[in-house]
Amino acid sequence: MTQVSRAPLLLGALWCRYHTTLTAFTDSAALITVPANLLLSPLTDRLPVVIPSHALAAWLDPNTDSETLNSLLAPAPLELLGAFPVSNHVNNPAYQSSACAHPTGSMLRWAVSQEL
């Protein structure tokens, strides 16, 4: 999965730092997932939430109300994301190579002719 323009995506996550002793701590993070959009739902049932750039300040502000934050927890717009086919090696945990992420075909993307 990638942004069609290949630009970076802002993914929604939760982050926590907790102290394990008086001087040591552990950082923990978890991506927040939402249902996949219509284009990508044949590939997966959920994806990380994509935070629109105009909403980044609100997402990061601890004083933002929950209603505003909940409104951001939605599937990505159809035209935003695309997907490339990759090697079947990606399904084998024994195969540890960056080649797993190399595209093996054209990008799957939403076409205007597909409008609902």
C-alpha positions in Angstrom: 0.0 0.0 0.0 1.2 3.5 -0.8 -0.1 6.9 -1.5 -0.8 7.1 -5.2 1.6 10.1 -5.5 4.2 8.1 -3.6 4.4 10.9 -1.0 4.7 10.0 2.7 1.6 9.2 4.6 0.7 10.4 8.1 -0.5 7.3 10.0 -2.5 7.5 13.2 -1.0 5.8 16.2 -0.9 5.8 20.0 2.4 6.2 21.8 3.2 5.6 25.5 6.3 5.8 27.6 6.2 3.9 30.8 8.8 3.6 33.5 10.0 0.1 34.3 12.2 1.3 37.1 13.0 4.7 38.6 15.7 5.3 35.8 14.6 3.0 32.9 11.6 3.3 30.6 10.1 1.6 27.6 8.4 3.2 24.6 5.5 1.5 23.1 3.5 2.4 19.9 0.4 0.9 18.2 -1.0 1.8 14.8 -4.7 2.5 14.8 -6.6 0.6 12.1 -9.9 1.2 10.4 -11.8 -0.7 7.7 -10.1 -0.8 4.3 -11.8 1.4 1.6 -13.7 -0.1 -1.3 -10.6 -0.3 -3.6 -8.4 -2.1 -1.1 -10.9 -4.2 0.8 -10.4 -7.2 -1.6 -6.8 -7.3 -0.3 -7.3 -6.7 3.4 -10.1 -5.9 5.9 -8.3 -3.1 7.7 -5.5 -0.6 7.2 -3.8 2.0 9.4 -5.8 5.2 9.6 -4.4 8.0 7.4 -4.4 11.4 9.1 -5.0 14.3 6.5 -2.2 16.8 6.7 -4.7 19.6 7.5 -5.7 17.7 10.7 -2.2 16.9 11.9 -2.1 19.7 14.6 -5.5 18.5 16.0 -4.3 14.9 16.0 -1.2 15.7 18.0 -2.8 18.2 20.4 -3.7 16.4 23.7 -6.5 18.9 24.2 -8.4 18.0 21.0 -11.9 16.8 21.9 -12.7 13.1 21.3 -15.5 14.0 18.8 -12.9 15.7 16.5 -10.5 12.8 16.8 -13.1 10.2 16.2 -14.1 12.0 13.0 -10.6 11.3 11.7 -11.0 7.5 12.2 -12.3 6.7 8.8 -11.2 4.7 5.7 -8.8 6.6 3.4 -10.3 8.4 0.4 -10.5 6.1 -2.6 -8.2 8.2 -4.8 -5.5 8.5 -2.1 -4.1 5.0 -1.8 -2.9 2.4 -4.3 -1.2 -1.0 -4.1 1.5 -2.8 -6.0 1.6 -6.6 -6.3 4.7 -8.1 -4.7 6.4 -11.5 -4.7 4.7 -14.4 -2.9 7.9 -14.6 -0.9 6.2 -12.0 1.4 4.0 -14.8 2.8 7.0 -16.9 3.9 8.5 -15.7 7.3 11.7 -17.6 6.4 12.3 -15.3 3.5 13.9 -12.1 4.9 14.8 -9.9 2.0 14.0 -6.3 0.9 13.0 -7.9 -2.4 9.7 -8.8 -0.7 8.7 -5.1 -1.1 9.7 -4.7 -4.7 6.7 -4.2 -7.0 6.1 -7.1 -9.5 3.4 -5.2 -11.6 1.5 -2.0 -12.0 -0.2 -0.1 -9.2 -3.8 -0.9 -8.5 -5.5 2.5 -8.1 -9.0 4.0 -8.2 -10.1 5.2 -11.6 -12.7 7.9 -12.1 -14.7 5.4 -14.1 -15.1 3.4 -10.9 -17.0 6.1 -9.2 -19.9 4.7 -7.2 
